[in-house]
Amino acid sequence: MGTALYNENLNSHLSAIEQALPQFLPADECGVVNTLLQAMEYACAAGGKRLRPVLVLEFCRLCGGDVKSALPFACAVEMVHSYSLVHDDLPCMDNSPLRRGRPSVHAAFGESLALLAGDALLNRAFEIMLGCKSGLAADTTLDAASVLASAAGSLGMVGGQVLDLESECKDISFETLEKLQLGKTASLLSASCEIGCCVAGADNIKLSAAREYGKQLGFCFQIVDDILDATSTTDELGKPAGKDQSSGKATYVTLLGLEKAKSLADKRTAQAIEALEVFKDDADGLRSLAYSLLSRNK
């Protein structure tokens, strides 16, 4: 198991996450919510890059922490990300019938169950983090949980989604688009990097560098997403292509045009890589990752 995006260390993290994630999902001990658990498992089993939990583990490693201690936190982050995709695909949001080349959760299980499965995944993430028995100090666990809660909440991912909905079919400024994407995409990526540092007990210099790397990587990730939506096919993406334009969404491509969007993605990648200077050569895997995400085709 592995991905061309990752070096040996990052692929090792990916393997650990794929093995651990199903174990952190709740067990159906009484048999009364089996369909809900099936929907939760379906949402988390969709695969993908597992970028956010991989970042948790890698920044923990870079800061000298125990990667095994960070694994529950990484899986919790992936559950929050999975919940966000389930809700993002709902008819009342982006109304997407496909996710990663297969039916989205609401298409497979129905809208009501998809909504509840997303809610359950969000809550399960904090159950895992706050109930973690990894030997970490209570303050460390609380700090990590607080970072995730802030990134996922009204001033982060949820707030970004609201701005996204409110901006449909409207002319918005570049500054508004950046605020929207900071919340919707970059906040959780930045938090993933920060949580890895928290678990390792990193100093403020490394915490700040990790946040900045995640933030700039998040911006670049979204710019490339916007470019691919405008230039790729549904088969290539594994989800409906051209949906942003048909939905009247404001994107980097609609605001800047294709060439300027590509130039901005290059700039964001350079800024992400610059933030890694404090980690020296040990962060070469993350540098390669930033370049790989810039040139990805899905």
Secondary structure, DSSP 8 states (H G I E B T S, - for coil): ---TTS-HHHHHHHHHHHHHHHHHS---SSSSSHHHHHHHHHHHTT----HHHHHHHHHHHHTT--HHHHHHHHHHHHHHHHHHHHHHTSTTTT--SEETTEE-HHHHH-HHHHHHHHHHHHHHHHHHHHT--SS--HHHHHHHHHHHHHHHSTTTHHHHHHHHHHTTTS---HHHHHHHHIIIIIHHHHHHHHHHHHHHT--HHHHHHHHHHHHHHHHHHHHHHHHHHHHS-HHHHTS-TTHHHHTT---HHHHH-HHHHHHHHHHHHHHHHHHGGGGGGGGHHHHHHHHHHHT---
